[in-house]
Amino acid sequence: PEEELSAIADDTQKLPDYTVNPRIATRDEIYKMLKSSYN
């Protein structure tokens, strides 16, 4: 459900593969991407 998008965005920052990315997306960027793909 759409109301869970915020929690999903928060949890994606905890994934270990984020440590190897040259640029880590912010929580807000992730949320916006999830929100746009949800609609």
N, CA, C and O atoms as a Tripos MOL2 file, in Angstrom:
@<TRIPOS>MOLECULE
protein
  156   155    39     0     0
PROTEIN
NO_CHARGES

@<TRIPOS>ATOM
      1 N           0.8150   -1.2060    0.0000 N.3       1 PRO1
      2 CA          0.0000    0.0000    0.0000 C.3       1 PRO1
      3 C           0.8560    1.2670    0.0000 C.2       1 PRO1
      4 O           1.9900    1.2700    0.4790 O.2       1 PRO1
      5 N           0.3030    2.3110   -0.5320 N.am      2 GLU2
      6 CA          1.0420    3.5690   -0.6750 C.3       2 GLU2
      7 C           1.5350    4.1130    0.6660 C.2       2 GLU2
      8 O           2.5880    4.7480    0.7190 O.2       2 GLU2
      9 N           0.8080    3.8800    1.7280 N.am      3 GLU3
     10 CA          1.2230    4.4030    3.0300 C.3       3 GLU3
     11 C           2.4930    3.7290    3.5710 C.2       3 GLU3
     12 O           3.0680    4.2000    4.5530 O.2       3 GLU3
     13 N           2.9250    2.6520    2.9500 N.am      4 GLU4
     14 CA          4.1500    1.9670    3.3710 C.3       4 GLU4
     15 C           5.3960    2.4650    2.6290 C.2       4 GLU4
     16 O           6.5080    2.0430    2.9460 O.2       4 GLU4
     17 N           5.2230    3.3520    1.6520 N.am      5 LEU5
     18 CA          6.3590    3.8170    0.8570 C.3       5 LEU5
     19 C           7.4180    4.5150    1.7060 C.2       5 LEU5
     20 O           8.6130    4.3650    1.4540 O.2       5 LEU5
     21 N           6.9950    5.2620    2.6910 N.am      6 SER6
     22 CA          7.9420    5.9700    3.5460 C.3       6 SER6
     23 C           8.8310    4.9860    4.3040 C.2       6 SER6
     24 O          10.0420    5.1850    4.3920 O.2       6 SER6
     25 N           8.2400    3.9390    4.8460 N.am      7 ALA7
     26 CA          9.0150    2.9260    5.5710 C.3       7 ALA7
     27 C           9.9590    2.1830    4.6340 C.2       7 ALA7
     28 O          11.0810    1.8500    5.0170 O.2       7 ALA7
     29 N           9.5150    1.9220    3.4150 N.am      8 ILE8
     30 CA         10.3710    1.2540    2.4300 C.3       8 ILE8
     31 C          11.5660    2.1390    2.0980 C.2       8 ILE8
     32 O          12.6970    1.6590    2.0260 O.2       8 ILE8
     33 N          11.3170    3.4230    1.8960 N.am      9 ALA9
     34 CA         12.4060    4.3600    1.5930 C.3       9 ALA9
     35 C          13.4150    4.4010    2.7360 C.2       9 ALA9
     36 O          14.6220    4.4520    2.4990 O.2       9 ALA9
     37 N          12.9290    4.3800    3.9630 N.am     10 ASP10
     38 CA         13.8280    4.3710    5.1180 C.3      10 ASP10
     39 C          14.6720    3.1010    5.1430 C.2      10 ASP10
     40 O          15.8740    3.1570    5.4030 O.2      10 ASP10
     41 N          14.0530    1.9670    4.8770 N.am     11 ASP11
     42 CA         14.7490    0.6840    4.9560 C.3      11 ASP11
     43 C          15.7740    0.4850    3.8510 C.2      11 ASP11
     44 O          16.7470   -0.2420    4.0510 O.2      11 ASP11
     45 N          15.5890    1.1020    2.7000 N.am     12 THR12
     46 CA         16.5540    0.9020    1.6180 C.3      12 THR12
     47 C          17.9180    1.4840    1.9600 C.2      12 THR12
     48 O          18.9280    1.0670    1.3940 O.2      12 THR12
     49 N          17.9590    2.4280    2.8660 N.am     13 GLN13
     50 CA         19.2380    3.0020    3.2890 C.3      13 GLN13
     51 C          20.0520    2.0160    4.1320 C.2      13 GLN13
     52 O          21.2380    2.2430    4.3690 O.2      13 GLN13
     53 N          19.4400    0.9460    4.5780 N.am     14 LYS14
     54 CA         20.1050   -0.0390    5.4350 C.3      14 LYS14
     55 C          20.7430   -1.1740    4.6430 C.2      14 LYS14
     56 O          21.4310   -2.0150    5.2230 O.2      14 LYS14
     57 N          20.5290   -1.2140    3.3350 N.am     15 LEU15
     58 CA         21.0620   -2.2990    2.5230 C.3      15 LEU15
     59 C          22.5850   -2.1870    2.4120 C.2      15 LEU15
     60 O          23.1120   -1.0890    2.2330 O.2      15 LEU15
     61 N          23.2940   -3.3170    2.5160 N.am     16 PRO16
     62 CA         24.7600   -3.2600    2.4860 C.3      16 PRO16
     63 C          25.3500   -2.8280    1.1470 C.2      16 PRO16
     64 O          26.4690   -2.3170    1.1150 O.2      16 PRO16
     65 N          24.6380   -3.0170    0.0510 N.am     17 ASP17
     66 CA         25.1950   -2.6390   -1.2470 C.3      17 ASP17
     67 C          25.3240   -1.1260   -1.4060 C.2      17 ASP17
     68 O          25.9720   -0.6620   -2.3440 O.2      17 ASP17
     69 N          24.7310   -0.3650   -0.5250 N.am     18 TYR18
     70 CA         24.8710    1.0870   -0.5920 C.3      18 TYR18
     71 C          26.2960    1.5310   -0.2870 C.2      18 TYR18
     72 O          26.6840    2.6420   -0.6480 O.2      18 TYR18
     73 N          27.0760    0.6870    0.3670 N.am     19 THR19
     74 CA         28.4400    1.0670    0.7200 C.3      19 THR19
     75 C          29.3770    1.0640   -0.4810 C.2      19 THR19
     76 O          30.4580    1.6490   -0.4080 O.2      19 THR19
     77 N          28.9980    0.4260   -1.5780 N.am     20 VAL20
     78 CA         29.8760    0.3490   -2.7490 C.3      20 VAL20
     79 C          29.4560    1.2950   -3.8710 C.2      20 VAL20
     80 O          30.1220    1.3510   -4.9050 O.2      20 VAL20
     81 N          28.3860    2.0250   -3.6920 N.am     21 ASN21
     82 CA         27.9360    2.9660   -4.7130 C.3      21 ASN21
     83 C          28.7080    4.2740   -4.6080 C.2      21 ASN21
     84 O          28.9520    4.7600   -3.5030 O.2      21 ASN21
     85 N          29.0970    4.8510   -5.7460 N.am     22 PRO22
     86 CA         29.8330    6.1170   -5.7020 C.3      22 PRO22
     87 C          28.9820    7.2850   -5.2000 C.2      22 PRO22
     88 O          29.5060    8.2350   -4.6190 O.2      22 PRO22
     89 N          27.6950    7.2130   -5.4220 N.am     23 ARG23
     90 CA         26.7850    8.2580   -4.9410 C.3      23 ARG23
     91 C          25.5590    7.5780   -4.3590 C.2      23 ARG23
     92 O          24.8390    6.8660   -5.0580 O.2      23 ARG23
     93 N          25.3350    7.8010   -3.1010 N.am     24 ILE24
     94 CA         24.2080    7.1700   -2.4200 C.3      24 ILE24
     95 C          23.0020    8.0930   -2.5150 C.2      24 ILE24
     96 O          23.0760    9.2720   -2.1670 O.2      24 ILE24
     97 N          21.8990    7.5450   -2.9880 N.am     25 ALA25
     98 CA         20.6650    8.3300   -3.0810 C.3      25 ALA25
     99 C          20.1810    8.6830   -1.6790 C.2      25 ALA25
    100 O          20.3190    7.8980   -0.7410 O.2      25 ALA25
    101 N          19.6180    9.8630   -1.5590 N.am     26 THR26
    102 CA         19.0670   10.2640   -0.2670 C.3      26 THR26
    103 C          17.7340    9.5600   -0.0490 C.2      26 THR26
    104 O          17.1390    9.0200   -0.9820 O.2      26 THR26
    105 N          17.2900    9.5750    1.1670 N.am     27 ARG27
    106 CA         16.0110    8.9690    1.5110 C.3      27 ARG27
    107 C          14.8820    9.6470    0.7330 C.2      27 ARG27
    108 O          13.9520    8.9810    0.2790 O.2      27 ARG27
    109 N          14.9650   10.9680    0.5810 N.am     28 ASP28
    110 CA         13.9310   11.7000   -0.1550 C.3      28 ASP28
    111 C          13.9270   11.3380   -1.6340 C.2      28 ASP28
    112 O          12.8630   11.2330   -2.2440 O.2      28 ASP28
    113 N          15.1180   11.1440   -2.2200 N.am     29 GLU29
    114 CA         15.1940   10.7320   -3.6230 C.3      29 GLU29
    115 C          14.5670    9.3540   -3.8200 C.2      29 GLU29
    116 O          13.8480    9.1200   -4.7920 O.2      29 GLU29
    117 N          14.8450    8.4610   -2.8990 N.am     30 ILE30
    118 CA         14.2790    7.1160   -2.9810 C.3      30 ILE30
    119 C          12.7610    7.1800   -2.8470 C.2      30 ILE30
    120 O          12.0360    6.5270   -3.5980 O.2      30 ILE30
    121 N          12.2890    7.9680   -1.8900 N.am     31 TYR31
    122 CA         10.8480    8.0950   -1.6890 C.3      31 TYR31
    123 C          10.1680    8.6520   -2.9390 C.2      31 TYR31
    124 O           9.1230    8.1470   -3.3520 O.2      31 TYR31
    125 N          10.7480    9.6820   -3.5390 N.am     32 LYS32
    126 CA         10.1590   10.2690   -4.7480 C.3      32 LYS32
    127 C          10.1020    9.2570   -5.8860 C.2      32 LYS32
    128 O           9.1200    9.2040   -6.6260 O.2      32 LYS32
    129 N          11.1570    8.4530   -6.0240 N.am     33 MET33
    130 CA         11.1800    7.4340   -7.0660 C.3      33 MET33
    131 C          10.1060    6.3720   -6.8110 C.2      33 MET33
    132 O           9.3960    5.9720   -7.7340 O.2      33 MET33
    133 N           9.9880    5.9230   -5.5740 N.am     34 LEU34
    134 CA          8.9590    4.9400   -5.2360 C.3      34 LEU34
    135 C           7.5630    5.5120   -5.4790 C.2      34 LEU34
    136 O           6.6960    4.8430   -6.0410 O.2      34 LEU34
    137 N           7.3600    6.7460   -5.0530 N.am     35 LYS35
    138 CA          6.0580    7.4030   -5.2070 C.3      35 LYS35
    139 C           5.6930    7.5460   -6.6830 C.2      35 LYS35
    140 O           4.5460    7.3070   -7.0610 O.2      35 LYS35
    141 N           6.6510    7.9310   -7.5160 N.am     36 SER36
    142 CA          6.3530    8.1120   -8.9390 C.3      36 SER36
    143 C           6.0760    6.7860   -9.6330 C.2      36 SER36
    144 O           5.2830    6.7380  -10.5740 O.2      36 SER36
    145 N           6.7070    5.7220   -9.1910 N.am     37 SER37
    146 CA          6.4650    4.4220   -9.8200 C.3      37 SER37
    147 C           5.1970    3.7680   -9.2790 C.2      37 SER37
    148 O           4.6530    2.8570   -9.9020 O.2      37 SER37
    149 N           4.7320    4.2240   -8.1360 N.am     38 TYR38
    150 CA          3.5130    3.6670   -7.5400 C.3      38 TYR38
    151 C           2.2670    4.1520   -8.2730 C.2      38 TYR38
    152 O           1.2930    3.4120   -8.4080 O.2      38 TYR38
    153 N           2.3000    5.3810   -8.7400 N.am     39 ASN39
    154 CA          1.1190    5.9690   -9.3880 C.3      39 ASN39
    155 C           0.9230    5.4680  -10.7610 C.2      39 ASN39
    156 O          -0.0270    5.8680  -11.4340 O.2      39 ASN39
@<TRIPOS>BOND
     1     1     2 1
     2     2     3 1
     3     3     4 2
     4     3     5 am
     5     5     6 1
     6     6     7 1
     7     7     8 2
     8     7     9 am
     9     9    10 1
    10    10    11 1
    11    11    12 2
    12    11    13 am
    13    13    14 1
    14    14    15 1
    15    15    16 2
    16    15    17 am
    17    17    18 1
    18    18    19 1
    19    19    20 2
    20    19    21 am
    21    21    22 1
    22    22    23 1
    23    23    24 2
    24    23    25 am
    25    25    26 1
    26    26    27 1
    27    27    28 2
    28    27    29 am
    29    29    30 1
    30    30    31 1
    31    31    32 2
    32    31    33 am
    33    33    34 1
    34    34    35 1
    35    35    36 2
    36    35    37 am
    37    37    38 1
    38    38    39 1
    39    39    40 2
    40    39    41 am
    41    41    42 1
    42    42    43 1
    43    43    44 2
    44    43    45 am
    45    45    46 1
    46    46    47 1
    47    47    48 2
    48    47    49 am
    49    49    50 1
    50    50    51 1
    51    51    52 2
    52    51    53 am
    53    53    54 1
    54    54    55 1
    55    55    56 2
    56    55    57 am
    57    57    58 1
    58    58    59 1
    59    59    60 2
    60    59    61 am
    61    61    62 1
    62    62    63 1
    63    63    64 2
    64    63    65 am
    65    65    66 1
    66    66    67 1
    67    67    68 2
    68    67    69 am
    69    69    70 1
    70    70    71 1
    71    71    72 2
    72    71    73 am
    73    73    74 1
    74    74    75 1
    75    75    76 2
    76    75    77 am
    77    77    78 1
    78    78    79 1
    79    79    80 2
    80    79    81 am
    81    81    82 1
    82    82    83 1
    83    83    84 2
    84    83    85 am
    85    85    86 1
    86    86    87 1
    87    87    88 2
    88    87    89 am
    89    89    90 1
    90    90    91 1
    91    91    92 2
    92    91    93 am
    93    93    94 1
    94    94    95 1
    95    95    96 2
    96    95    97 am
    97    97    98 1
    98    98    99 1
    99    99   100 2
   100    99   101 am
   101   101   102 1
   102   102   103 1
   103   103   104 2
   104   103   105 am
   105   105   106 1
   106   106   107 1
   107   107   108 2
   108   107   109 am
   109   109   110 1
   110   110   111 1
   111   111   112 2
   112   111   113 am
   113   113   114 1
   114   114   115 1
   115   115   116 2
   116   115   117 am
   117   117   118 1
   118   118   119 1
   119   119   120 2
   120   119   121 am
   121   121   122 1
   122   122   123 1
   123   123   124 2
   124   123   125 am
   125   125   126 1
   126   126   127 1
   127   127   128 2
   128   127   129 am
   129   129   130 1
   130   130   131 1
   131   131   132 2
   132   131   133 am
   133   133   134 1
   134   134   135 1
   135   135   136 2
   136   135   137 am
   137   137   138 1
   138   138   139 1
   139   139   140 2
   140   139   141 am
   141   141   142 1
   142   142   143 1
   143   143   144 2
   144   143   145 am
   145   145   146 1
   146   146   147 1
   147   147   148 2
   148   147   149 am
   149   149   150 1
   150   150   151 1
   151   151   152 2
   152   151   153 am
   153   153   154 1
   154   154   155 1
   155   155   156 2
@<TRIPOS>SUBSTRUCTURE
     1 PRO1         2 RESIDUE 1 A PRO
     2 GLU2         6 RESIDUE 1 A GLU
     3 GLU3        10 RESIDUE 1 A GLU
     4 GLU4        14 RESIDUE 1 A GLU
     5 LEU5        18 RESIDUE 1 A LEU
     6 SER6        22 RESIDUE 1 A SER
     7 ALA7        26 RESIDUE 1 A ALA
     8 ILE8        30 RESIDUE 1 A ILE
     9 ALA9        34 RESIDUE 1 A ALA
    10 ASP10       38 RESIDUE 1 A ASP
    11 ASP11       42 RESIDUE 1 A ASP
    12 THR12       46 RESIDUE 1 A THR
    13 GLN13       50 RESIDUE 1 A GLN
    14 LYS14       54 RESIDUE 1 A LYS
    15 LEU15       58 RESIDUE 1 A LEU
    16 PRO16       62 RESIDUE 1 A PRO
    17 ASP17       66 RESIDUE 1 A ASP
    18 TYR18       70 RESIDUE 1 A TYR
    19 THR19       74 RESIDUE 1 A THR
    20 VAL20       78 RESIDUE 1 A VAL
    21 ASN21       82 RESIDUE 1 A ASN
    22 PRO22       86 RESIDUE 1 A PRO
    23 ARG23       90 RESIDUE 1 A ARG
    24 ILE24       94 RESIDUE 1 A ILE
    25 ALA25       98 RESIDUE 1 A ALA
    26 THR26      102 RESIDUE 1 A THR
    27 ARG27      106 RESIDUE 1 A ARG
    28 ASP28      110 RESIDUE 1 A ASP
    29 GLU29      114 RESIDUE 1 A GLU
    30 ILE30      118 RESIDUE 1 A ILE
    31 TYR31      122 RESIDUE 1 A TYR
    32 LYS32      126 RESIDUE 1 A LYS
    33 MET33      130 RESIDUE 1 A MET
    34 LEU34      134 RESIDUE 1 A LEU
    35 LYS35      138 RESIDUE 1 A LYS
    36 SER36      142 RESIDUE 1 A SER
    37 SER37      146 RESIDUE 1 A SER
    38 TYR38      150 RESIDUE 1 A TYR
    39 ASN39      154 RESIDUE 1 A ASN
